[in-house]
C-alpha cells in the first residue's frame, strides 16, 4: 500500500493554517463530459492549488471520473473510491469502464467517484523513470553497494525536481486529502462517503483526521498504519509474506492446476534465485537478476481474489524462471517500475530513515530472522531503498493518526493479509475514536477483495449504515 514529535507539531500547525481556507472556494468547477463518446462514465479535471497553503498561487489539475447512480431520484449521494497505491489512478480505472468490476453493488444508489491523485495517471503526471533501477543494488551487501543505492535514489529525485519543481514538494497524503475534499465540495456533497483499499485506507484516515465532521460512511480496508515506523512496517510485512509463501506452496501441493504441482516449491524458488544471482535470466528488456525476482514477490504473492488470482501467475512465472526465462517477473517487479509517483509519495509519507550501511544491514538481517526465505523482499523495504537518498525531506513523516468526532468508521482486514497485516488494523482501531473493526479469517490483501462475507457486510454498511459484527 504500502512514513518525530517535533515533526508532528509542525505538521499540525501547517494544517491548522491550511484548514482555514475553504477547499471548495480554492478549487475550480467540474465540467463533466463523457469519458468516451456515448459512455455513461463522465470525466472532468478539477483545478486546485498546487500548494494548499497558498490558495491564490500556482495551480494543478486533478482528473476525476464519475459513474452516475442508476436511481438518481433515491440516490444516497456520492461514494468515493481509492484503489490503493500510493498513486493508484482510480479515475482512469473508472474512465476505462471498470467501476462495475469493483463496485457493482453500489451502482444503483451512489454516484461513484474516483480520481487520479496529483502526479499520477491523467492528472499532472511525473515521468522521471524508475526510482529502483535495474542493476542498482536494492539489498546492499557492502558499504559501496549501499552508497550506490543512495546515489541512485538521490539522482532520480533531483532529476524529478528539475522536471517538475514544486509539484514534487506537494504530493504527500495530506495534500491529496485536501484535493479529495475539494472534489467533494465541487460536487456539492455535504458528507464524504468513501471506501479506500490498501494505501487508500491511509488516505481515508488522513481525510478523516483533517475533516472529521465531513465524514459520512467510511470504510478503510487493508490498513496502512502510519504509527508504526519504517522498521516495524517492514518486519511485520516480512512475517506475513513468509506465511503467504508457505500458503502458496501448500496450495501448489494440493491443486493440480499449479504449474509447480508435484514439485518442492520452496526448493524451486531458492534454486532459481541462486541461479539468477550468479547468471541472470533472460528477460524482455535485459537480464533478470535474483533481485528482480525478489522485488516481484510483493506484487505476485498477495491475493486479491475478486479482481485477480495471483497464485497461478506466480507458479507459472516460477516454472518459466526455473527454465531460464525471467520475463514474467521482469514485467511486474518493483525494480524497473517506471511509476515515479509511487516512490515520490512514499518518500514524503513513509520515509525509510536509514542511518547508513550498518543500519541497512541490520534491518536486512532482522528481516531474514523473521522471514528466512523471503527476507526483505517486501514493499516496506522497497520504499526504504527507493527513498534512501531522496533529496526532499518528508513532509508527513511517521506518526500516529488519532481521530475524534467523526461518524463511525468501519476498519476491515483479513486475518492473513501479507501486504498490510491485521496488526495494522488493530492499531488504527485504537487510534480512531468510535471506529468499528471487522476481521475475516481469510488469506489475501484486503477483506473486500478476498472475503464474500466481508464484502456483504461492507455493502450493508455503505448502503444501510448497519455496522457489522466483529468477525466474519
C-alpha positions as CSV (number, residue, x, y, z in Angstrom):
1,X,0.0,0.0,0.0
2,X,2.1,0.2,1.1
3,X,6.3,7.3,6.8
4,X,9.1,12.7,15.5
5,X,7.1,14.6,17.9
6,X,8.5,17.8,16.6
7,X,7.6,17.0,13.0
8,X,4.1,16.2,14.1
9,X,3.7,19.5,15.8
10,X,4.9,21.4,12.7
11,X,2.5,19.4,10.5
12,X,-0.3,20.2,12.9
13,X,0.5,24.0,12.8
14,X,0.6,24.0,9.0
15,X,-2.7,22.0,8.9
16,X,-4.4,24.4,11.2
17,X,-3.5,27.3,8.9
18,X,-4.5,25.5,5.8
19,X,-7.9,24.3,7.0
20,X,-8.8,28.0,7.4
21,X,-9.0,28.1,3.6
22,X,-12.2,26.7,2.1
23,X,-11.3,23.8,-0.2
24,X,-14.4,24.4,-2.3
25,X,-13.6,28.1,-2.7
26,X,-10.0,27.5,-3.7
27,X,-10.8,24.9,-6.3
28,X,-12.4,25.3,-9.7
29,X,-15.6,23.9,-11.0
30,X,-16.2,20.4,-12.5
31,X,-17.1,20.5,-16.2
32,X,-18.3,17.0,-16.8
33,X,-18.1,15.4,-20.3
34,X,-18.4,11.7,-21.4
35,X,-15.1,10.0,-20.9
36,X,-15.6,8.3,-24.3
37,X,-18.3,9.0,-26.9
38,X,-21.5,7.5,-25.7
39,X,-20.1,6.3,-22.4
40,X,-22.0,6.6,-19.1
41,X,-18.8,7.5,-17.4
42,X,-18.2,11.2,-17.1
43,X,-14.8,12.9,-16.8
44,X,-13.5,16.3,-15.6
45,X,-10.4,18.0,-14.4
46,X,-10.6,19.9,-11.2
47,X,-8.2,22.9,-10.8
48,X,-6.7,23.0,-7.3
49,X,-3.9,25.0,-5.7
50,X,-0.5,23.4,-6.2
51,X,0.3,24.3,-2.6
52,X,-2.8,24.4,-0.4
53,X,-1.1,26.9,2.0
54,X,-1.0,29.3,-1.0
55,X,-4.6,29.1,-2.4
56,X,-4.0,32.1,-4.7
57,X,-0.8,30.7,-6.1
58,X,0.0,28.2,-8.8
59,X,-2.5,25.5,-9.6
60,X,-2.5,21.9,-10.8
61,X,-5.1,19.7,-12.3
62,X,-6.8,16.6,-10.7
63,X,-8.5,14.2,-13.1
64,X,-11.9,13.0,-11.8
65,X,-14.3,10.3,-13.1
66,X,-17.9,9.8,-12.2
67,X,-20.3,6.9,-12.8
68,X,-23.8,8.3,-12.1
69,X,-26.2,6.3,-9.9
70,X,-28.8,4.4,-11.8
71,X,-31.5,5.6,-9.4
72,X,-30.9,9.4,-9.3
73,X,-34.2,10.1,-7.6
74,X,-33.3,8.0,-4.5
75,X,-29.5,8.0,-4.5
76,X,-27.5,8.2,-1.3
77,X,-25.1,10.8,-2.7
78,X,-21.5,10.2,-3.9
79,X,-19.3,7.3,-2.9
80,X,-15.6,8.0,-3.4
81,X,-13.2,5.1,-4.1
82,X,-9.4,4.8,-3.9
83,X,-7.8,1.6,-5.1
84,X,-4.5,1.9,-3.3
85,X,-1.0,2.9,-4.3
86,X,0.4,5.3,-3.3
87,X,-0.7,6.9,-6.5
88,X,-3.4,4.5,-7.6
89,X,-5.1,6.1,-10.6
90,X,-8.8,5.4,-9.7
91,X,-10.1,8.0,-12.1
92,X,-8.5,6.2,-15.0
93,X,-9.9,2.9,-13.8
94,X,-13.5,4.3,-13.8
95,X,-12.9,6.1,-17.1
96,X,-12.0,2.8,-18.7
97,X,-15.4,1.4,-17.7
98,X,-14.2,-0.8,-14.8
99,X,-16.4,0.6,-12.0
100,X,-18.8,-2.3,-12.4
101,X,-15.9,-4.7,-11.9
102,X,-15.1,-3.5,-8.4
103,X,-18.2,-1.7,-7.0
104,X,-21.2,-3.2,-8.9
105,X,-23.5,-3.3,-5.8
106,X,-23.3,0.4,-5.4
107,X,-24.2,1.5,-8.9
108,X,-27.9,1.8,-8.1
109,X,-27.7,4.1,-5.1
110,X,-24.5,6.1,-5.4
111,X,-22.7,8.3,-7.9
112,X,-19.3,6.5,-7.9
113,X,-16.4,8.9,-7.8
114,X,-12.7,8.3,-8.2
115,X,-9.7,10.4,-9.2
116,X,-6.1,10.2,-10.3
117,X,-4.0,11.7,-7.5
118,X,-1.7,14.6,-8.5
119,X,1.4,13.2,-10.0
120,X,-0.3,10.1,-11.5
121,X,-2.4,9.0,-14.4
122,X,-4.3,11.7,-16.3
123,X,-3.5,14.3,-13.6
124,X,-0.2,16.2,-13.6
125,X,1.9,13.1,-14.0
126,X,5.5,12.6,-13.0
127,X,7.7,11.0,-15.7
128,X,11.1,10.7,-14.2
129,X,11.6,7.0,-14.7
130,X,12.2,4.2,-12.2
131,X,13.5,5.0,-8.7
132,X,14.5,1.4,-8.1
133,X,16.6,0.9,-11.2
134,X,17.7,-2.4,-12.7
135,X,21.4,-3.0,-12.0
136,X,21.4,-0.8,-8.9
137,X,21.7,-2.7,-5.6
138,X,18.5,-2.9,-3.6
139,X,19.7,-5.3,-0.9
140,X,23.2,-3.9,-0.4
141,X,25.9,-6.3,0.8
142,X,28.7,-3.7,1.3
143,X,29.1,0.0,2.1
144,X,29.9,0.5,-1.6
145,X,26.7,-1.1,-2.7
146,X,24.8,1.0,-0.1
147,X,26.3,4.2,-1.4
148,X,25.4,3.2,-5.0
149,X,21.8,2.6,-3.9
150,X,21.6,6.0,-2.1
151,X,23.2,7.8,-5.0
152,X,20.7,6.4,-7.5
153,X,17.8,7.4,-5.3
154,X,19.2,10.9,-4.9
155,X,19.9,11.3,-8.7
156,X,16.3,10.3,-9.6
157,X,14.8,12.7,-7.0
158,X,17.0,15.6,-8.2
159,X,16.1,14.9,-11.8
160,X,12.4,14.9,-10.9
161,X,12.8,18.2,-9.1
162,X,14.3,19.7,-12.2
163,X,11.5,18.4,-14.4
164,X,8.5,19.0,-12.0
165,X,9.6,21.6,-9.5
166,X,7.1,22.4,-6.8
167,X,4.8,19.5,-7.8
168,X,7.4,17.2,-6.3
169,X,7.1,19.1,-2.9
170,X,3.3,18.9,-2.9
171,X,2.5,15.2,-3.3
172,X,2.1,14.0,0.3
173,X,-1.1,12.4,1.5
174,X,-2.3,15.4,3.5
175,X,-2.3,17.4,0.3
176,X,-4.1,14.7,-1.7
177,X,-6.7,14.6,1.1
178,X,-7.3,18.3,0.6
179,X,-7.8,17.6,-3.1
180,X,-10.4,15.0,-2.2
181,X,-12.3,17.5,-0.1
182,X,-12.2,19.9,-3.0
183,X,-13.8,17.3,-5.2
184,X,-16.5,16.7,-2.5
185,X,-17.1,20.5,-2.4
186,X,-17.3,20.8,-6.2
187,X,-19.9,18.0,-6.3
188,X,-22.0,19.8,-3.7
189,X,-21.9,16.9,-1.3
190,X,-22.1,17.8,2.4
191,X,-20.7,14.4,3.5
192,X,-17.8,12.4,2.3
193,X,-18.7,8.7,1.8
194,X,-15.6,6.6,1.0
195,X,-14.1,3.1,0.5
196,X,-10.3,3.1,0.5
197,X,-8.2,0.0,0.0
198,X,-4.6,-0.6,1.0
199,X,-2.9,2.8,0.7
200,X,-6.4,4.2,0.2
201,X,-7.0,3.3,3.8
202,X,-4.3,5.8,4.9
203,X,-5.6,8.4,2.5
204,X,-9.1,8.0,4.1
205,X,-7.6,8.1,7.6
206,X,-5.8,11.4,6.8
207,X,-9.1,12.8,5.3
208,X,-11.0,11.9,8.5
209,X,-8.3,13.4,10.7
210,X,-8.4,16.7,8.7
211,X,-12.2,16.8,8.2
212,X,-13.9,14.7,10.9
213,X,-17.2,16.5,10.7
214,X,-17.5,15.8,7.0
215,X,-17.1,12.0,7.3
216,X,-20.2,10.1,6.2
217,X,-20.0,6.4,5.7
218,X,-16.3,5.4,5.5
219,X,-14.7,2.0,5.0
220,X,-10.9,1.6,5.5
221,X,-9.7,-1.8,4.3
222,X,-6.2,-3.3,4.2
223,X,-4.8,-0.9,6.7
224,X,-1.6,1.1,6.4
225,X,-0.8,2.2,10.0
226,X,1.2,5.4,10.0
227,X,2.1,5.0,13.6
228,X,4.4,2.0,13.3
229,X,7.6,3.4,11.6
230,X,9.7,2.1,8.8
231,X,11.3,-0.9,10.6
232,X,8.2,-2.3,12.1
233,X,6.3,-1.7,8.8
234,X,8.9,-3.8,7.0
235,X,9.3,-6.6,9.6
236,X,5.5,-7.2,10.1
237,X,5.1,-7.4,6.3
238,X,8.1,-9.8,6.0
239,X,6.5,-12.2,8.6
240,X,3.1,-12.1,6.8
241,X,4.7,-12.5,3.4
242,X,6.6,-15.6,4.6
243,X,3.4,-17.1,5.8
244,X,1.9,-16.2,2.5
245,X,4.6,-18.1,0.6
246,X,4.1,-21.1,2.8
247,X,0.4,-21.0,2.0
248,X,1.1,-20.6,-1.7
249,X,3.4,-23.7,-1.6
250,X,0.7,-25.7,0.2
251,X,-1.8,-24.7,-2.4
252,X,0.6,-25.8,-5.2
253,X,0.9,-29.2,-3.4
254,X,-2.9,-29.7,-3.5
255,X,-4.0,-28.1,-6.7
256,X,-3.2,-29.8,-9.9
257,X,-3.6,-26.6,-11.9
258,X,-0.5,-25.2,-10.2
259,X,2.4,-25.1,-12.8
260,X,4.6,-26.4,-10.0
261,X,2.3,-29.2,-8.7
262,X,4.3,-32.2,-7.6
263,X,7.5,-30.2,-7.0
264,X,9.1,-28.7,-3.9
265,X,8.0,-25.1,-4.4
266,X,10.4,-23.7,-1.8
267,X,13.3,-25.5,-3.4
268,X,12.4,-24.3,-6.9
269,X,12.3,-20.7,-5.6
270,X,15.6,-21.0,-3.7
271,X,17.4,-22.7,-6.6
272,X,16.0,-20.2,-9.2
273,X,17.2,-17.2,-7.1
274,X,20.7,-18.7,-6.6
275,X,20.9,-19.3,-10.4
276,X,19.7,-15.8,-11.2
277,X,22.1,-14.2,-8.7
278,X,25.0,-15.9,-10.5
279,X,23.8,-15.8,-14.1
280,X,20.9,-13.5,-14.8
281,X,17.9,-15.0,-16.7
282,X,16.7,-13.7,-20.0
283,X,14.1,-11.0,-19.9
284,X,12.1,-8.7,-22.2
285,X,14.4,-5.7,-21.7
286,X,17.7,-7.2,-20.5
287,X,18.9,-9.6,-17.9
288,X,16.7,-10.6,-14.9
289,X,18.6,-10.9,-11.7
290,X,17.6,-12.5,-8.5
291,X,16.7,-9.1,-7.1
292,X,14.3,-8.5,-9.9
293,X,12.5,-11.7,-8.9
294,X,12.6,-10.9,-5.2
295,X,11.0,-7.5,-5.8
296,X,8.3,-9.1,-7.9
297,X,7.0,-11.0,-4.9
298,X,5.2,-8.1,-3.2
299,X,3.0,-8.0,-6.4
300,X,2.5,-11.7,-7.1
301,X,2.2,-13.3,-3.7
302,X,-0.7,-11.4,-2.2
303,X,-4.2,-12.4,-3.3
304,X,-6.9,-10.0,-4.5
305,X,-9.3,-12.8,-5.5
306,X,-12.2,-10.6,-6.6
307,X,-10.1,-8.8,-9.3
308,X,-7.1,-11.1,-9.9
309,X,-5.9,-14.6,-8.9
310,X,-2.2,-14.1,-8.4
311,X,-1.1,-17.6,-7.4
312,X,-1.4,-19.4,-10.8
313,X,0.5,-16.5,-12.3
314,X,3.2,-16.8,-9.6
315,X,3.5,-20.5,-10.2
316,X,3.8,-20.1,-13.9
317,X,6.4,-17.3,-13.5
318,X,8.5,-19.5,-11.3
319,X,8.2,-22.5,-13.6
320,X,9.4,-20.4,-16.5
321,X,12.2,-18.8,-14.5
322,X,13.4,-22.3,-13.4
323,X,14.0,-22.9,-17.1
324,X,15.8,-19.6,-17.6
325,X,13.0,-17.3,-18.7
326,X,12.5,-14.4,-16.2
327,X,10.1,-12.4,-18.4
328,X,7.0,-12.7,-16.2
329,X,8.9,-11.5,-13.1
330,X,10.5,-8.6,-15.0
331,X,7.1,-7.3,-16.2
332,X,5.8,-6.8,-12.7
333,X,8.9,-6.2,-10.5
334,X,9.3,-3.1,-8.4
335,X,12.8,-3.0,-9.9
336,X,12.4,-1.0,-13.1
337,X,8.8,0.1,-12.3
338,X,8.5,3.4,-14.2
339,X,5.8,4.9,-11.9
340,X,7.9,7.7,-10.1
341,X,4.8,9.0,-8.4
342,X,4.6,5.9,-6.2
343,X,8.1,6.5,-4.8
344,X,7.6,10.3,-4.6
345,X,4.6,9.9,-2.4
346,X,6.2,7.2,-0.3
347,X,9.2,9.3,0.4
348,X,7.0,12.1,1.7
349,X,4.9,9.9,3.9
350,X,6.8,6.6,4.6
351,X,10.5,7.5,4.7
352,X,12.9,4.7,5.4
353,X,15.0,6.8,7.8
354,X,18.2,4.8,7.1
355,X,21.2,5.9,9.1
356,X,23.9,4.3,6.9
357,X,25.0,0.9,5.7
358,X,25.2,-0.6,9.2
359,X,21.6,0.3,9.8
360,X,20.5,-1.1,6.4
361,X,22.5,-4.4,7.0
362,X,20.9,-4.8,10.5
363,X,17.4,-4.3,9.1
364,X,18.0,-6.8,6.3
365,X,19.4,-9.4,8.8
366,X,16.3,-8.8,11.0
367,X,14.1,-9.5,8.1
368,X,15.9,-12.8,7.4
369,X,15.4,-13.8,11.0
370,X,11.6,-13.4,10.8
371,X,11.3,-14.5,7.2
372,X,14.0,-17.0,6.4
373,X,13.1,-17.5,2.8
374,X,11.8,-14.1,1.6
375,X,13.6,-11.8,4.0
376,X,13.1,-8.2,3.0
377,X,11.5,-9.0,-0.4
378,X,8.6,-6.8,0.6
379,X,7.1,-3.4,-0.3
380,X,8.2,-1.9,3.0
381,X,11.9,-2.5,2.1
382,X,11.3,-1.4,-1.5
383,X,10.1,2.0,-0.1
384,X,13.0,2.3,2.2
385,X,15.5,1.6,-0.6
386,X,13.8,3.9,-3.1
387,X,13.8,6.8,-0.5
388,X,17.3,6.1,0.8
389,X,18.8,9.3,-0.9
390,X,15.6,11.2,-1.7
391,X,16.5,14.9,-1.8
392,X,13.2,16.2,-0.4
393,X,12.6,16.0,3.3
394,X,9.5,14.1,4.3
395,X,6.6,16.5,4.8
396,X,4.4,13.9,6.6
397,X,6.7,11.5,8.4
398,X,5.7,8.5,10.5
399,X,3.3,9.5,13.3
400,X,0.1,8.3,14.9
401,X,-3.2,9.5,13.4
402,X,-5.7,10.0,16.2
403,X,-9.2,10.9,15.1
404,X,-12.0,12.2,17.2
405,X,-15.6,13.5,16.5
406,X,-16.0,11.6,13.2
407,X,-19.0,9.4,12.4
408,X,-18.3,5.7,13.0
409,X,-15.6,4.5,10.6
410,X,-15.5,0.8,9.6
411,X,-12.0,-0.7,9.6
412,X,-11.6,-4.1,7.9
413,X,-8.9,-6.6,7.4
414,X,-8.3,-10.3,6.7
415,X,-6.5,-12.1,9.5
416,X,-3.8,-13.2,7.0
417,X,-3.0,-10.2,4.9
418,X,0.5,-10.5,3.5
419,X,0.8,-6.8,2.5
420,X,-0.9,-4.9,5.3
421,X,-1.0,-7.3,8.3
422,X,-4.0,-7.3,10.6
423,X,-1.8,-5.8,13.4
424,X,-2.1,-2.5,11.4
425,X,-5.9,-2.6,11.5
426,X,-6.0,-3.3,15.3
427,X,-3.6,-0.4,15.9
428,X,-5.6,2.0,13.8
429,X,-8.8,0.9,15.5
430,X,-7.3,2.1,18.8
431,X,-6.4,5.4,17.3
432,X,-9.8,6.3,15.9
433,X,-12.5,7.0,18.4
434,X,-15.8,5.3,17.8
435,X,-14.4,3.1,15.0
436,X,-15.5,-0.4,14.3
437,X,-13.2,-3.3,13.4
438,X,-14.3,-6.2,11.2
439,X,-11.9,-9.1,10.6
440,X,-12.3,-12.1,8.4
441,X,-10.4,-15.4,8.7
442,X,-9.2,-15.3,5.1
443,X,-5.8,-15.0,3.3
444,X,-5.3,-12.1,0.9
445,X,-4.8,-8.4,0.6
446,X,-8.0,-6.5,1.7
447,X,-11.2,-8.1,3.1
448,X,-13.3,-6.5,0.4
449,X,-11.4,-8.3,-2.4
450,X,-11.0,-11.7,-0.7
451,X,-14.0,-12.4,1.5
452,X,-17.6,-12.6,0.2
453,X,-18.8,-12.4,3.8
454,X,-16.8,-9.2,4.5
455,X,-17.9,-7.7,1.1
456,X,-21.5,-8.3,2.1
457,X,-21.0,-6.6,5.5
458,X,-19.2,-3.7,3.9
459,X,-22.0,-3.3,1.4
460,X,-24.7,-3.4,4.0
461,X,-22.9,-0.7,6.0
462,X,-22.4,1.6,3.0
463,X,-26.0,1.2,1.8
464,X,-27.9,0.9,5.1
465,X,-25.5,2.2,7.8
466,X,-25.5,-1.2,9.6
467,X,-22.3,-1.7,11.4
468,X,-21.3,-5.4,11.2
469,X,-20.2,-7.9,13.8
470,X,-16.6,-8.0,14.7
471,X,-15.7,-11.2,12.8
472,X,-16.7,-12.8,9.6
